[in-house]
Amino acid sequence: MGATEVNWRDSWELAWVEGVVPTQRLTRMKPFQRINHFPGMSEICKKDLLAKNMRRMKSLLPEHYNFFPLTYCLPDEFLKLTQYMQRQKHLSDVFIIKPHSSCQGYGIDLVKGGHKIHKYKNVVCQKYICKPFLFDGYKFDLRLYVLVTSVSPLRVYIFEEGLVRLATIPYQKPNNSNMRVKRMHLTNYAVNRKVEEGDTFRFQSCMKSLLDLNKYLADKGISAPDLWTAIDGIIVKTLLSALPQLRHVFHATCPAPSAVSPCFKMLGFDILLDEKLQPYLLEVNRSPSLVGSAELDRSLKTRLITNVLDMVLLTQKQINLLNNEDHLKSVRRLTNPNATRHLSARERILVEYQPRHEESRMGRFRRLYPDETGRYEDIERVICGSFNQQRN
Ligand code: ADP
């Protein structure tokens, strides 16, 4: 096996390590290896932390953070929730209860008017969007794939292809008789893909592409010129909300400066549209499923993975450069323990080159951040200022 293949395989193996990664693992990585993980990403990937972050942001920048449904974390915010419910006009509000750390629609319930809410622990209780935009009478949400290649500075890309995940029973507003019908109210693929028929299962089509959605809107004569810009905004603002924390944890975990960020992260953003085509963020998945169940998602996910690896893996020339510099530094460290504190001149060139390297291999990805229009500058300034104030 040639040297190129060995290095490429080493990078590949680490690239898809998921879940909780011990911090020592990051510091022990070779300079050319990259890992699909940013420490601190649970700030937006855990439902309770996301809710707390979004509430904080809404109080700081209400005009920018109006895309997350009202959410209470139980049991801690039980009192606040009951106070909200007791106000006359909210007595019949419907809430969706979701366990903090589950996925695929597990443990989800709809409740009306706070009924039996006290029995729930370690869940978020979120205002249910009762009037979603429907695709041929069915509820749906969007699964969008987002790649973060660096947090310091932030670099974010969105994959141009995404999935439209449909429910499989025609939608009706929640009432006492349909609130438990999961295939009407939940759009998770895991919930909708299988229908039980007697003793057997039938698999059904409950996925479409973003192109199908755009065609549906065009056929119905519905124009939504701002929809995709608003969705881009939701993704960037959500990541910005956790940026100071992400940077702080990243620098604490990887104290030595590196020419290429050892981390990247592919995230799955779930977006729901209401009847006026207003987009709402439902959640951010830290490990979006890469299983291809039907031809549509199999081919999409193959292109996605290939594209991600193309962007994050280094060329043989870059790997050789990093290896050489690493070797030189370890020799220099014998006489000067501070030798690793700074990047060498050649490494600094690589730092500057890295964004261009990514952009030249973007393929079906589109850059969301940095954004040339500067529309997020004020938001970033306020968020970083507030984080620094809290720490002082
Ligand atoms: P999970 O991690 O279990 O997938 P989600 O937050 O994605 O949990 O919710 C599962 C499904 O429930 C979503 O795909 C969506 O169809 C529905 N859903 C979640 N939150 C809301 C909400 N606030 N309003 C309407 N539907 C929702």
Residues whose N, C-alpha, C, O or C-beta is under 5 A from the ligand:
A	BS01	ADP	P69 I96 S102 C103 Q104 G105 Y106 Q126 K127 Y128 I129 D141 H185 L186 T187 N188 D270 L282 E283
